Every structure is written in structure tokens, then in C-alpha cells.
Amino acid sequence: MASNRARQQRFNPAKTPVKSELREPVKQSAKQTVVATPTYEKKKQAAKKRKGGRPGGRSPVPVVKKANLADWIAAARVRTLSLSIAPVALGTACAFAVEGFHGWHWVRALLCLAVAMGLQLAVNYANDYSDGVRGTDAFRVGPSRLTGSGAASPKSVLAVALVFFALASAAGITVIILSGQYWLFALGVVCLLAAWFYTGGKHPYGYFGLGEVFVFLFFGVAATAGTTFVQTGKVNLESWVSGAAAGLLACAVLITNNLRDIEQDRKAKKRTLAVLFGSLTSRILYAVFVLLPFVAVWFLALFYEKTYLVYFALLLAVPCALIVLTSKTSKEFGLALRLTSLLALIFGVGLALTIAF
């Protein structure tokens, strides 16, 4: 027993490692090895290497790049401005066909273009704001939005939308005063409300499959007939027919966008026409939307002999229909969307030129 006690080494607190400082390694017996690193230090090092690869195990926080000028321009969706240019060009051509060059009010025509483009841009930014704050864009796979991605604050996006609403309103008030048709103030208010409540408000009609209906009415018939009316004081048959054709192509652009986002809209409970009708029916409906306007070309060709030249736009319309009918990826639908916007511009401006000249 005495020999065993002699072998034992008394406990010396001065040689024990503490957290405040690292002391020299302590060798307690001949059979033990020198401990290079105290146990508590090993535990601290292990804690630094947790899941996530960052100190304390915290996951990396993504850094959102603030929107620059290019991002703001992209959010305006400039390609869709063809939907504003086409009906104004058609309405002006129909007015030109009635009044001729001497009765043509080019200032009013430009103001109508400012109204249409201002509303288009306002709607695009308002959609960015409304879908972002509602959380719809959390499921988005297409081009990122300013609000939903966090690249811009909701207040700043809303402010830009309101600026374009104001510019469109100013142009609209001016053209109403010049034309003397003051009852058009009521129509202007309806247009502003329709633009906002497309995705804004508690019950946006764009979430209940009515987007295409309002696009057909306001970006087709109303825009074309209204442009003719403020220049001539009346609306002729050509305005109604060509306006319906422009409205159908605007619907085709919208349904292409909704087909691309159909799965994400289902998750977000956004009941677009594509969600309600399903993919196959919506694809067929798109083909009808891009081909039916050429029936209007046939009708107008009975009165304007050069109108048949617009049939060349079928060289773009048919490939668009085939792409949408066979598309499987978001990228393919994006291509169809851009081509359909181009088709709307070529068709609208081309038909306008054949009517006017």
C-alpha cells in the first residue's frame, strides 16, 4: 500500500489548465502521454465546425443586390409596350381613313399613346408591388421581380407605379380637354381602377381568371376605339374590328405568361385562366388568340385592298403557336412570350399602315 501511495502524484492546482490561459503541458506519470491541447479547447474547436460551415453553425445569409437602373428598366417589361403601341396605331389609322390628312389630329394621337404606355408601365410596376407584398412571387421561376426579390423596397416600387399613373392621367386629361368630350373622364377613372385592381386590392380580378377579359377590353377595343373617337368624334366599324384583333393578341401575350407560371400560380393560389382551364386547353386557346386576328384581316381586306399584306405576319404567328403547343420549359415559354409581343407590334402597325395608306 505504501509503494502504491508513493507512486501517486499529488494534485497540484497550479499546473491544471484553466480557460483563462494555457499553461505548459502536464505529464502525470510515465505511462501517460503529454496532452498538447486541453480538452475544453478541443470542444471549442469542434463547435466552430458545425453544419453550415460558419462560426456557431449559422447558415450563410444571402446578400440581395440592390436594384440598379437596368433592373428598374427590366421591371418595366419594355417588350410588352407593343400592346400599347398597336391599338393606338390602329385607332389613329381608322381616324385617318375617316378624316384624311387634313383632319388628322397628331397631337391627340401622341397623347393617346402617352396614356396607353403610361398605363402599361404603371400596371407592370403595380403588379410587381402587389404580387411582392402578397407573397405570390415567392414561387416565381421567371425573371425576378423588384419587390419579391428584395432588390427594391415595396414603397419605392409603389411610388414608381403611382408616378406613371399620374403621367397617364395628365395625358388623358389633356386629350379630353382638347377633344371636348368631358364624359370620357368617367372612362378614364374606370381604366385607372382596372389597372390597379388587376393584382391590387383584397380581391384582384387577375386572381380569378378575368385577366384576359379586361386585357381584351382595355388594351384592345377601348384603346383602339377611344383613339379614333378623340380624333374624329365617332367610332367606325374598322375601329371595332381592328381593336378586337389587337385585344386577342394582347390576351395571347398574357396567357403565354400564365402558362409559364402555371405551377407556381397554383401554389400561390393565383387562379389565372391557365390554372382554371389547365395546360392543354390554355395552349389551344393561345393558338386561337394568335390566329383569329387574321380573320379580321380578311374582313378588312374587302374594303382596303392592301390589307392582305398583313398575312405575312402569319410567318411569325404559326411558329408562335407551335412553340406554345409543344413547350415544356420556362425558357421556351419565355421565347414564345417575346415573339408574341413582337407579333402584336408587327400586326398592329402593319394593319394600321394598310388602312391609312
Secondary structure, DSSP 8 states (H G I E B T S, - for coil): -HHHHHHS----GGGS-BTTB-------STTS---SS-HHHHHHHHHTT-TTSSGGG-----------HHHHHHHTTGGGGHHHHHHHHHHHHHHHHHHTTTT--HHHHHHHHHHHHHHHHHHHHHHHHHHHHHTGGGG--SS--HHHHTSS-HHHHHHHHHHHHHHHHHHHHHHHHHHT-TTHHHHHHHHHHHHHTTT-SSS-GGGBT-HHHHHHIIIIIHHHHHHHHHHHSS--HHHHHHHHHHHHHHHHHHHHHHHHTHHHHHHTT-B-HHHHH-HHHHHHHHHHHHHTHHHHHHHHTTT-GGGGGGGGGHHHHHHHHHHHHH--SHHHHHHHHHHHHHHHHHHHHHHHHHHH-
